[in-house]
Amino acid sequence: MSNNLDTADDLFTFYNKIKYLVLFPDKKFKGYTSLREISREIFIDYSTISKRLNETNPCVCYGKDYLYLIQKIQ
């Protein structure tokens, strides 16, 4: 099974699953489907991210060594 998005339907299906965008310190964006998924990758507790997103959207979260900008898109 390929990880490529080969058709327009595949592209829209994938796009509709994305709920959060994260801007990383190396100026790259990545889409995520859940706060827990983000938490596993950037090592910031999902409850902290949720609380900050409720205060402001987008929010800036401070990891151990880096800053991340997280935005809820849906």
Rosetta blueprint (number, residue, H / E / L):
1 M L
2 S L
3 N L
4 N L
5 L L
6 D L
7 T L
8 A H
9 D H
10 D H
11 L H
12 F H
13 T H
14 F H
15 Y H
16 N H
17 K H
18 I L
19 K L
20 Y E
21 L E
22 V E
23 L E
24 F L
25 P L
26 D L
27 K L
28 K L
29 F E
30 K E
31 G E
32 Y E
33 T L
34 S L
35 L H
36 R H
37 E H
38 I H
39 S H
40 R H
41 E H
42 I H
43 F L
44 I L
45 D L
46 Y H
47 S H
48 T H
49 I H
50 S H
51 K H
52 R H
53 L H
54 N H
55 E H
56 T L
57 N L
58 P L
59 C E
60 V E
61 C E
62 Y E
63 G L
64 K L
65 D L
66 Y L
67 L E
68 Y E
69 L E
70 I E
71 Q E
72 K E
73 I L
74 Q L
